[in-house]
């Protein structure tokens, strides 16, 4: 199972300001531990955790899944399977 990587880029930088890695082995469990409010915020941006978990189980599914640009905050969030 692929690892889930969430990277936050600020001010147009090419290197991420923050990187969060959820290892594939615990991805299904970790997705259930996310607070309801956080899961709802992801859904508002079109990100479905259950679908990400299913994709992570597919050995051919790799790469960027979602890229969110927050223009008012001048940041970019990239969610990928690696």
Buried (B, 14 or more C-beta within 10 A) or exposed (E): BBBBBBBBBBEEEEEBEEEEEBEBEEBBEBBEEBEEEEBEEBEEEEBEBEEBBEBBEEEEEEEEBBEBEEEEEEBBBBBBBE
